[in-house]
Amino acid sequence: MATSPKKTAFQFEKQMQRLNHLVSQMEQGDLPLEDSLKYFEEGISIIRQCQKVLQDAEQKVKVLTS
């Protein structure tokens, strides 16, 4: 079953908010190394998920405009 565009957009926005939070926490510089590594790993995972969503959207636009 395909995910609706609204749900995908909401999930994307939620993931971006989480990523911004992780970056803010890491930029403060007061996290223990272990937590910093966990935040970094989570951030990389979020970035990959968001890139996939953007690539899928780009492909849909190409199909619709061709």
C-alpha positions in Angstrom: 0.0 0.0 0.0 1.4 3.4 -1.0 1.9 6.2 1.5 -0.3 9.3 0.8 1.5 12.5 -0.3 0.2 14.3 2.7 1.5 11.6 5.1 4.8 11.5 3.3 5.1 15.3 3.5 4.3 15.2 7.2 6.8 12.5 7.9 9.4 14.5 5.9 8.8 17.6 7.9 8.8 15.6 11.2 12.2 14.1 10.2 13.6 17.5 9.3 12.5 18.9 12.7 14.2 15.9 14.4 17.4 16.5 12.4 17.4 20.2 13.4 17.0 19.2 17.0 19.9 16.7 16.8 22.1 19.3 15.1 21.3 21.9 17.7 22.1 19.6 20.6 25.4 18.6 19.0 26.3 22.2 18.3 26.0 23.1 21.9 29.0 20.9 22.5 28.1 19.6 25.9 27.0 16.0 25.0 29.1 13.1 26.1 30.9 11.5 23.2 28.7 8.4 23.2 25.6 10.6 22.9 27.2 12.6 20.1 27.9 9.5 18.2 24.3 8.2 18.6 22.9 11.6 17.5 25.3 11.6 14.5 24.2 8.1 13.5 20.6 9.0 13.8 21.2 12.2 11.8 22.8 10.3 9.0 19.9 7.8 8.9 17.4 10.7 8.8 19.3 12.4 6.0 19.3 9.1 3.9 15.5 8.7 4.5 14.9 12.3 3.5 17.1 12.0 0.4 15.0 8.9 -0.7 11.8 10.9 -0.3 13.2 13.7 -2.3 14.5 11.4 -5.0 11.1 9.7 -5.2 9.3 13.0 -5.5 11.7 14.2 -8.2 11.1 11.0 -10.2 7.3 11.5 -9.9 7.7 15.1 -11.2 9.8 13.9 -14.1 7.1 11.3 -15.0 4.3 13.8 -14.8 6.1 16.4 -16.9 7.3 14.1 -19.6 
